Amino acid sequence: MCPIVVMSDPRQSAAELFQKAYELQMAAEYQQAIELYTRSIEIFPTAEAYTFRGWAYSFLGNYARAIAECLEAIKVDPEFGNPYNDIGAYLIEQEKWDEAIPWFQKAMIAPRYEARCYPHFNLGRVYEHQHNWQKAKECYAMAYSLDKRYGAALAGMRRLRAAFN
């Protein structure tokens, strides 16, 4: 009699590793999270795993690697909006304000993106930095209209309103 071998679903295994990595990342265990995201990607690469591995690298201050991870995520799934926004955010952290703009614009139109308020808010940050107050207010207002719980967008709108009243 031959033994029955049950093959596990690689997607399930990768998803389990991704979930553990995310939990470690939320506990500020970035290096361990990176290791588990890497194992997840080795089993079954996803745009989410690359993006979140990039996010972990960003917490370590390695923005070049974080951007590289997001570019890999875009190769896997160009419709996933998170890596576009994240690249823009990492460019802001490096004070490359102008370079960030097209990334936020791409995030805004990405077909698969749940947190649409973030690229609007981040673009508002760019415009505020550039002293383009009207565009900044419009971006903050759009971010807030997309998510009424997004306090940072409301604070941005109020800050600019107060500055010009």
N, C-alpha and C positions, 0 to 999 in steps of 0.2 A: 504494500500500500504506500503510495506517495504522500508525503506531507503536503498539506494545503498551505500555500504561502499567500498571505493577505498583503497586498501592496497598499501602502497609505497614499493618500492623495497629496501630491507635492504642494498644491495650492493651500491645502489645509495646514500642512506643516509650516509652510512659509508664513501663513497668516498667524499661526500661534507664536512663532518667533517674533513677528512684527509686533504683536500685542505685548509680549514680554518686554521687547525693546522700548516700546512706548511707555510702559509703566516705569521702567528704569530711567528713562529720560525725564519723566515727570518728577522723579525722585532725585534729580540732578546727578544721576550716575551716567554721565555722558559717554565715557569710554566703553563701559559695559554695553550701553545701548547701541553704540556704533558696531560693536562686535556682533550683536544679535541681528541688527539690520543687515549686516554683511552676510551672515548665514542665511537670512531670509532671502536676500537677493540671489545668493548662490543656488538656492533651491528653485525659486520662481521669482524672477525680477518683476517688480511693479514700479510704476511711477511714484506711488505713495512711499514705498520703502526707500527709494533714492531721495525723495524730497525730505523725508523725516531724518534720514541719515545726514543730509545736508544741514538740517536744522540743528541736529546735535553738534555737528562741527562748528556751526555758528556760535553756539554757547561756549565753545572752547576758543573763540576768537579767530578761527581759521576760515575766514570769509572766502578765500580763493577756493578752498576745497568745498565749501558749502555751495558756491556757485557751480562748480564742476559737477557736483551731485545733482543739482537742479537741471543742468543741461542734459545729464543722462536721463533724468525723469522725463524730460520733454521728448527725447528720442523714443522712449518707451511708449508714451502717450501724450502727443502734442495737444490733446483736448483738455488735459487736466490743468486747471488754473493755478493751483497752489505754487508750483515752482516758478512761474512767471512773477507772481507777487513777491515770492521770497527772494529771487534774484534782485529785484528792485530794492527790497528792504536791506539786503546785504550791501548793495551799492551805496545806499544812504549812509549806512554805518561807516563806510569808507569815505564819506563826503564826496561821492561821485554823483551829485544830485541830478545833473542833466542826463547822465547815462541811465539813470533809473526810470525816467519817464516812459520810454517805449515798453519797458517790461510791465509797468502797471497798466498801460493801455492794452497790452496783450492779455493780461489777466482779466481785465474787465469784460472781454469778449470771448473768453474761453468757454466752450460749450459745457464742460464738466467742472463746475466750481460752485461750492455751496456758500462760501464766505465772501460774497461779492462786495461787502462793505469795506474790506481791507484794502484793496487796491485804490478805491476812491479816497479813503482816508490817507493812505500813504502818498498818493499824488497830491492831496491837499498839503501834506507836510512839505513836499518839494516846492509847491507854489508859494507857501508861506515863507519858506527859506529864501525864495527868489523875490520876495516882497510883491508878489502878484496876489494882492489881497482878495480881489473879486473871485478869481479862479479858485483860490484856496477855500473861500467860504462856500462856493458852489460844490466843491469836492466833499467838504465836511458835511454839508447838508445832504448830499446824495448818500454818503456813507450812513448817516443817521437815518435817512428815510428807508434804507435797505435793512437796517437793524436798529430798532428803537431802544434796544438794551445796550447799544454801543456807546458807553459813556465818554470815551475819548473823542468821538466825533462830535458829540454834543458840547464837550468842553472846548474843542477847537472852534466851533461856531460861536459860542459865547465869548471866547477870548477875542476873536476878531471883531465881533459886534461891539464889545466893550471898548476896544481900541479905537474904534471909528465913530463912536457916539459922542 
